Amino acid sequence: MNVKPFVKWVGGKRQLLAKITPLIPEAFTRYIEPFTGGGAVFFSLSKRLQDGQIPAWLNDINPELVNAYQIVRDRPDALLADLHTHIHSKDYFLSIRSLDRQVGGLSSLTPVQRASRFIYLNRTAFNGLYRVNAKGQFNVPFGQYKNPAIADADTIYSCSKALQKVKISCSSFDKLLPQTNEGDFIYLDPPYIPLNKTSYFTSYSQTGFGHTEQQKLADLVRDMDKRGVRFLASNAYVPELNNLYSGFTIIEVQATRAINANKDGRHAISEALITNIL
């Protein structure tokens, strides 16, 4: 049975696991995700990794997310105790959200309290979206949920078990990818190339992820390929991919992706899986 991620994540890969799993090699010596996000692919593989004693390395550039992963792994009991203290109301949500706007607001929290805040906001904010402004302040509005699962003990404990012995880091992809070796399998789920000018979502971090970063990533992927590192990458199915990843296998798949309050506005779009395995 697959482990369910402990956070909701825009662009998460749970709905595409049936397409992704067959592309994962039968054997590899280490599993690495430079853009972990919700970690759906990792959690789907966690039992296989543990049974095979295959080391795993999860990384993300978002320090609050990385801290949450570390606390889920190391202190699930303390985390759940703190999650139970939260209140589901708009006023309370806004007060918790505003901590990163106050001098010393986040720094006054313990790592457990920071992870608890992160998960609370993830579970109660609009669509599970993570977005920050130019100052790095979380600015997603309150979500209209009747009974959100803020302290989901089953999920926290199953994720904690899956994360045991997993290396968790907070670094940029261009520092991590040169550390990969032949025998590793890398799953890459970066911020996507925009479908159009109005769909560019670069607010996951303060620095954004534009064309320069996409080109740098593609260059590093080519370097890995030359060194015998196997990879699978996700991205938007757009013409630019043919230039960035020419020579690799590009597979079109369908996924429902829309940050839209109206369910009628959510529809299937084309995404791409790119690999050097086939």
N, C-alpha and C positions, 0 to 999 in steps of 0.2 A: 504493500500500500504506500502511495506517495505521501511524503510529508508536505503539509500545506504551509506556505510562507507565513511568517508572523506579521508581515505588513502587506497592505494593498499597494499596488504599484501601477501607475499609468504606463502602459506598454509592457506590462508583465507577460511572461511567456507561458502561463499555464494552459491557455487555449491552443497553443501551438506545439505542445509537447509531443503529440502524435506525429507531427511532421519532423520535429527536431531529433527525437530519440533514435530513429533508424539511421541517422547520419553520424551518430557518435560511434567512434571505433570500438571494436570488441576489446582491445587491450591497449593500455597506455600506462605510463609510470607515474604521472602526476596530473591532477586536474586544476585548471586555473581559470578564474573569472576576473578580468580587470575592471569590468563595469557590473558589479553584482546586483545593485538595485534590490528588487524583491527576492531574488535568488531562486526562482521557480525551477530552473534547470538543475541547479545544484541540489536542491532538496529532492527533486525527482530521482537523482542519482545517488543520494546519500547512503542508502543501504548497500548498493553495489560497491561504492567506494569503501565503506567500512568493512564489508565482508571480504573485499580483496586487499584490504590494508593499503589502499592507494592514497597517498597524501593529497590534500586539497588546499588551495590558496585562494581566498576570497578577498577582493579589493574593491574599494570605491573611493571617489574623491570627496564624498559628502561625510564630514566628520561626525555629524549627529547620527547618521545611519550606521557608520562603522562602530561608534560607541554602543549603539543598540545591539548590534550583532555580538559584540564582545560581552555585553552584560547578559544577553540571552544565553550565551554559551557558558559563562562562568558563574552567574548569580541569578538563576531563574526564580528562586524562592523570594529573594529580596525584591526583585522586579515585580512579581505578581502582588506582593504585599503593598507596594507603592501604587500599582495600577488600580487597586481596589479603593484608593483614597480619592480618585477623581470623580467629578460630578458631570453628568451629561446635561449641560445647559449652555445657551449661547453666551450669557454673561461670563460664566466660568471659563468657557472656551477662549473668549477674547482676553481674559486676564492671563491665562496660561500662554496663549500665543504671544502676548505683548512682552514676555520676559526677555526676548532678544532685542527689544527696543529700549531696555532699561540698562543704565550703567551698572555693570556687575550682576545683571539679572541671571544670565546663564551660568556665569562663573561661580555664583553662590550655590548652585545645585551640585550635588554629588553625581558621580557617573551613573548611579542607579536612577536618581531622580531625573537626570537628563534623558536617559533611555525611556523612562516612564512617560515623560512629557512628549517625546518624539512619537511613541506608539499611540498615546492618547490623541494627539493631533492627527495622526494618520488615520485613526479609526473614526474620528468625528468631523474632520474637514471635508469639504466638497470633493466627492469622487476619489478620495484617497490620494489626491494630488499633492506632490511636493514641489513647491515653487518659492523662490526667494527673490527679493528685489535687488537693486544694485548695491545696497548696503548689507546684503546677506540676511535680511530679515524675512522670516516666514510670513507670507501674505495671502494664504488661501482662506477663503471665507468659510463660515460655519456650514456644515452639511446638515440637511434636514432628515436625520435618521431617527427612527422611533426608539430603537433599542440596540445600539451598536455594541459589538463584542469587544469591550475595552480590555478586560482581564480574562483572556481566553487561555485558561490553564492547560488544556490538552494541547493546543498549538504551541504554546511557549515551551512546554516540557518536551514535546516531540522534536521541535527545532533545536532545543538545547542539546538533546542527545545526538542529533545529526551533526552538530557543530563541534563536538568534542574532538580535540587534536587537530582542528582545522586552523590554519594560519589566517589571520584577519588583519588587513592593513589598510591604511589611508594614504594613497599615493596617486600620482598622475599616471595614465596609461603609458606615456612615453618613457617613464622611469622603470616601469614594471616589465614591459614586453622584451627589452633586451636581456632580461634575466631568464628567459625561457630557454629550454634545452630540447634537443632531439629526444623523443619519447613522451614529451608532454602533450596533453590535449588542452587547447585553449578555446573557451567559448566567449565570444565577444558580442556584447549587446550595448553598443554606444548610443548616445542620443542620435536620433535619426536625421538623415538629410531631409529637409522640408519638402513636402509635396508641392507647396506653392509659397508665395511670399507671405501670406497671411497665416500659414500654419507653422511658422518657425518657432519652436519652443526651445529656447536656450536658457531658461531661467532655473534649471535644475541646480546650477551653481552660479556664483557671482561672475565667473569668467566666461561662461557660455561655451558653446561647441559649434563652431562655424566651419566654413569650407577649409580653412587652414588646418583645423584639427582633423577633419575628415581625410585630407590629403596626407597628413602626418601619420595617421593610423594606417592608411593603405600602404604607405611606404614601409612601415614597421611590419605589417603583415607579410609583405614581399620578402623582407629580410628574414622573418621567421621561416617562411617557406623554403628559402635557400638553405637554411640551417637544419631542415628536416623536421620542423615543428608542425604538427597537424592542428588545424583550426576549423572552427565553424563560427560564422558571424551572421548577425541579423542586421537588417537595415530596411529603409523604405525602398520599394521597387520603383526606381526612377532612372532615367537615361544616364545620369551622372555615374551610376555604378559601373556601367560598361567601360568607362575610362579609368575609374579608380581600381577596378578589380578585373581588368581584362586578363584572360588566360586561366582564370579560376572558374569553377562551376557556380552558376547563379541560378537558383531555383525560385520561381514565383509561388507564393502561398497567400492565402486569404486570411485576414484577421479583422475583427471588429475593433476599431480604434476611433474614439471620439471623446473629447472632453466637452460634453454637452449636457446641459441640464434636462433637455428634452430627449427621452429615449428614442423618439422617432428620428432624431438627428444622428443616431449612431448606426453606422452601416459598415459593411465589409469593404476593406481596401486591400490593395496588393502590397505585400511585404516580400522581402528577399532573404533567402538563406544562401550564404556564400561559403564555399569550402574548397580545400585542396585535397580532400579525402577521396572523392569519387574519381 
